[in-house]
Amino acid sequence: MFRTGKRNLITDVPGLSVGNISDGNLKSGVTVVVCDQPTVAGVQVLGGAPGTRETDLLEPHNTVETVNALALSGGSAFGLDAASGVQAALRERGIGFEVRGNVVPIVPAAIVFDLANNGDKEWGRYAPYRDMGFEAVQVASRDFAIGTAGAGVGSLTSGLKGGLGSASTVLDNGVNIGALAVVNATGSVTLGRGRHFWAAPFEIGNEFGGLGYPSPIPEDARSILLKFRDKLANTTIAVIATDAVLTPAAAKRLAICAHDGFARSIWPTHTPADGDLVFALGTGTSGKVLSFDDAIDLYAAAGATMARAIARGVCAATPSPNDLFPTWSSR
């Protein structure tokens, strides 16, 4: 039987902290996952319109096997600057990959498109995301806000505000797994125009309303309800993490399996208009090397935990001035 961790956040995985910086006028922000120690990582991109930095480094056949932080940002391609701010903050602390006396913080990054959400994007010559990334590291902690926060502050889904979501699961063997998601999807996280979440079968307690599935399933649940018809205007980006000991190849497999949570909670997903991506982290702080059977349980929990994080991000969204779409709580 799965249960949530103490916080029901990705930071229930020991060795991680999260920092959020957002600007309500801009309707955009940055979320940073900071690793206490260099951490094994992987990535899987399944969307057709990704925006990324340093993801090639994470392939299992490449040299650098660990990262120091991950940067998730709004701002479309402008938001990739957030990683530079995170690097600057970590370099000041002497954190990074040492190369011939130089310290290079390893900070892969991904972005969502939130330029067309009624926020003021007239920022002048340079976008603000580098400074926001720096500031996000300064406020990183085990406790953090979800919903209209960080990189999810300006996110939208089909007909509803999106947001930043997180969830955690403790497996029977004591291994922790956690998910973090910036939900800015082309598709819908609810069945049609109703309040019931696609992720309902995986809900623990009433963490996103406790509504289950409607009976009968409404006809409009089978309709494809899209936020925008424009290309490159969407994306859900996420992190899945565990305190089990992982190899780089196992981290990539964890990222692949966490995409099942996208498919269980968003309809449709992985479209040509989405840049859907999952980073995976293995802190190894539990010291547990998984058996084959335990690894299957971990990969199953990855999808379920990710689905819950996505639903929680939308459920927790709060209204702001000039919103294009309503929040789930107002539906």
C-alpha positions in Angstrom: 0.0 0.0 0.0 1.4 3.4 -1.0 1.4 6.3 1.4 2.6 9.9 1.1 5.7 11.2 2.7 5.5 13.8 5.6 5.2 16.8 3.3 3.7 15.2 0.2 6.4 17.1 -1.7 9.4 16.1 -3.7 11.5 17.2 -0.8 10.4 14.1 1.2 13.3 12.6 -0.8 16.3 13.4 1.5 19.0 15.4 -0.2 16.8 17.9 -2.1 15.5 21.4 -1.5 13.3 23.6 -3.8 13.2 27.3 -4.3 10.4 29.3 -5.9 10.6 32.9 -7.3 7.7 34.4 -9.1 6.5 37.7 -10.4 2.7 38.2 -10.5 2.9 41.2 -12.9 5.1 39.2 -15.2 3.0 36.1 -14.7 6.1 34.0 -14.8 8.7 32.5 -12.5 11.4 30.0 -11.7 11.6 26.9 -9.7 15.0 25.4 -8.7 15.7 21.9 -7.3 19.0 22.1 -5.4 20.9 18.9 -4.6 22.7 18.6 -1.3 25.4 16.5 -3.0 26.2 15.7 -6.6 23.3 13.6 -7.7 22.9 10.9 -10.4 20.5 12.2 -13.0 18.7 11.3 -16.3 16.2 12.9 -18.7 13.5 11.8 -21.1 11.9 14.2 -23.6 8.7 13.0 -25.3 7.1 16.3 -26.3 7.5 17.7 -29.8 8.5 21.2 -28.8 11.1 21.1 -26.0 13.2 24.0 -24.7 16.2 22.7 -22.8 19.8 23.3 -21.7 22.4 20.7 -20.8 20.2 17.7 -21.4 22.7 15.9 -23.7 25.0 15.7 -20.7 22.5 13.4 -19.0 22.6 10.6 -21.4 24.1 7.5 -19.7 27.0 7.1 -22.2 28.3 10.6 -21.4 31.1 11.5 -19.0 29.4 13.7 -16.3 27.1 11.5 -14.3 25.8 13.9 -11.6 24.2 17.3 -11.4 24.1 20.0 -8.7 20.7 21.5 -9.5 17.8 21.6 -12.0 16.2 24.8 -13.2 12.5 24.9 -14.3 11.4 28.2 -15.7 8.7 30.1 -17.5 9.6 32.5 -20.3 9.9 30.1 -23.2 13.5 30.2 -24.6 14.2 33.4 -22.6 13.8 31.3 -19.4 16.8 29.2 -20.1 18.8 32.1 -18.6 17.6 30.9 -15.2 20.2 28.2 -15.2 23.0 30.9 -15.4 21.7 32.5 -12.3 21.6 29.1 -10.5 25.1 28.5 -11.6 26.3 31.8 -10.2 24.7 31.1 -6.9 26.2 27.6 -6.6 29.6 28.8 -7.8 29.7 31.4 -5.0 29.3 28.5 -2.6 32.1 26.5 -4.3 29.6 23.8 -5.6 30.2 22.2 -8.9 32.1 19.8 -11.1 35.9 20.4 -10.6 38.0 20.7 -13.8 41.6 21.7 -13.5 41.0 24.0 -10.5 37.8 25.4 -11.9 34.3 24.8 -10.4 31.5 24.4 -12.9 28.0 23.9 -11.4 26.1 21.4 -13.5 22.5 22.8 -13.9 20.3 21.3 -16.7 17.2 23.3 -17.4 13.9 23.2 -19.2 11.2 25.9 -19.9 7.5 26.3 -20.4 5.8 28.8 -22.8 4.0 31.4 -20.7 4.5 34.4 -22.8 0.8 34.7 -23.9 -0.9 34.7 -20.5 -1.7 38.5 -20.1 1.5 39.1 -18.0 3.7 42.1 -18.7 6.6 40.8 -20.8 8.0 44.2 -21.7 11.2 43.6 -19.6 13.5 45.7 -21.7 16.8 44.5 -23.2 17.4 41.4 -20.9 14.8 39.0 -19.5 14.7 38.7 -15.7 15.2 34.9 -15.5 18.9 34.9 -14.7 18.3 37.0 -11.6 15.2 34.9 -10.7 17.3 31.7 -10.9 19.9 33.2 -8.5 17.3 34.3 -6.0 15.5 30.9 -6.2 18.7 29.2 -4.9 18.8 31.6 -1.9 15.3 30.7 -0.8 15.5 26.9 -1.5 14.2 24.8 1.4 12.4 21.5 2.2 9.1 23.3 2.4 7.7 25.3 -0.6 4.4 26.4 -2.1 2.6 24.7 -4.9 -0.1 25.9 -7.2 0.3 29.5 -8.4 4.0 29.6 -7.5 7.5 29.5 -9.0 7.6 28.4 -12.6 3.9 27.5 -12.4 2.7 31.0 -11.6 1.7 31.8 -15.2 0.9 28.3 -16.4 -2.3 27.3 -18.2 -4.0 24.1 -19.3 -7.0 23.6 -21.5 -9.6 25.9 -19.9 -8.0 26.1 -16.4 -5.1 27.7 -14.8 -2.2 25.3 -14.4 0.4 25.5 -11.7 3.3 23.9 -9.8 2.5 20.5 -8.4 4.3 18.1 -6.2 3.7 14.8 -4.5 5.6 12.0 -2.7 5.2 8.3 -2.1 6.8 5.9 0.5 7.2 2.4 -0.8 6.8 -0.7 1.4 10.6 -1.1 1.5 11.0 2.5 2.9 12.3 4.0 -0.4 11.0 7.5 -1.0 9.9 8.8 -4.4 8.8 12.4 -5.2 7.6 14.3 -8.2 7.5 18.0 -9.1 5.7 19.3 -12.2 5.1 22.6 -13.9 1.7 22.0 -15.5 1.3 24.1 -18.7 -0.2 21.5 -20.9 -2.0 21.7 -24.3 -4.5 19.3 -23.1 -6.9 19.0 -20.1 -6.2 17.6 -16.6 -10.0 17.1 -16.0 -12.6 15.1 -17.7 -14.1 17.5 -20.2 -15.4 20.7 -18.5 -16.0 19.0 -15.2 -14.1 19.0 -11.9 -13.0 15.3 -11.9 -9.3 14.8 -12.5 -8.0 12.2 -15.0 -5.5 11.2 -12.2 -8.3 10.3 -9.8 -7.4 6.5 -9.5 -4.0 7.4 -8.1 -5.2 10.0 -5.5 -4.2 9.3 -1.9 -6.8 10.7 0.5 -8.3 13.9 -0.7 -5.1 15.5 -2.0 -6.9 17.0 -5.0 -10.5 17.0 -4.1 -11.3 13.3 -3.5 -13.9 13.3 -6.3 -13.0 10.1 -8.0 -14.4 9.6 -11.5 -17.9 10.7 -12.5 -20.5 8.0 -13.4 -21.3 7.8 -16.1 -18.2 9.3 -17.8 -19.4 12.5 -19.5 -19.5 12.6 -23.3 -17.3 15.7 -23.5 -14.5 13.8 -21.6 -13.8 12.1 -25.0 -13.4 15.4 -26.8 -10.0 16.8 -27.4 -10.1 20.2 -25.6 -6.9 22.2 -26.4 -5.6 25.4 -24.8 -4.1 26.9 -27.9 -3.9 25.8 -31.5 -0.6 27.6 -31.9 2.6 25.6 -32.2 5.3 25.7 -29.4 2.9 27.3 -26.9 2.6 24.7 -24.2 4.6 22.1 -22.2 4.7 20.2 -18.9 8.1 19.8 -17.4 8.8 17.8 -14.3 11.3 16.1 -12.0 11.0 12.6 -10.5 13.4 11.8 -7.6 14.2 8.9 -5.3 16.5 8.2 -2.5 17.3 4.7 -3.9 20.8 4.1 -5.4 20.5 4.6 -9.2 22.9 4.2 -12.0 22.7 6.8 -14.8 20.9 4.2 -16.9 18.4 3.5 -14.1 17.8 7.2 -13.8 16.9 7.4 -17.4 14.5 4.5 -17.0 12.9 6.3 -14.1 12.4 9.4 -16.2 10.8 7.3 -19.0 8.4 5.6 -16.5 7.4 8.9 -14.9 6.0 10.0 -18.3 3.3 7.4 -17.7 2.0 9.9 -15.1 1.6 12.5 -17.9 -0.5 10.1 -19.9 -2.6 9.2 -16.8 -3.3 12.8 -15.9 -3.4 14.9 -19.1 -5.5 14.4 -22.2 -3.9 14.6 -24.7 -0.2 14.8 -23.9 3.1 14.5 -25.7 1.7 16.4 -28.7 3.8 18.3 -31.3 2.8 21.5 -29.4 4.1 20.3 -26.0 7.7 20.2 -24.9 7.0 17.5 -22.3 10.1 16.5 -20.4 11.0 14.6 -17.2 14.3 14.9 -15.3 15.1 12.1 -12.9 17.3 12.3 -9.8 18.7 9.5 -7.6 20.1 10.9 -4.4 21.1 7.5 -3.1 20.6 8.7 0.5 18.7 5.6 1.6 21.7 3.4 0.6 19.3 0.9 -0.9 20.2 -0.9 -4.1 17.0 -2.2 -5.6 16.2 -5.8 -6.5 14.5 -6.3 -9.9 11.1 -6.6 -8.2 11.7 -3.5 -6.1 12.7 -1.6 -9.2 9.4 -2.5 -10.9 7.6 -1.1 -7.8 9.7 2.1 -8.0 8.9 2.6 -11.7 5.2 2.0 -11.1 5.2 4.5 -8.3 7.0 7.0 -10.5 4.0 7.2 -12.9 1.4 7.3 -10.1 3.3 10.0 -8.1 3.8 12.1 -11.2 0.0 11.9 -12.0 -0.8 13.1 -8.5 1.7 15.9 -8.7 0.2 17.2 -11.9 -3.4 17.1 -10.5 -2.2 18.8 -7.3 -0.6 21.7 -9.2 -3.9 22.5 -11.0 -6.0 21.9 -7.9 -3.9 24.3 -5.8 -3.9 27.2 -8.4 -5.2 30.5 -7.1 -6.8 33.4 -9.0 -4.7 36.4 -10.0 -5.6 39.7 -11.8 -6.0 39.5 -15.6 -6.1 35.7 -15.6 -7.0 34.2 -19.0 -8.6 31.1 -17.4 -10.4 30.3 -14.1 -8.9 28.1 -11.4 -10.1 24.6 -10.7 -11.5 25.7 -7.3 -13.8 28.1 -9.1 -15.2 25.6 -11.6 
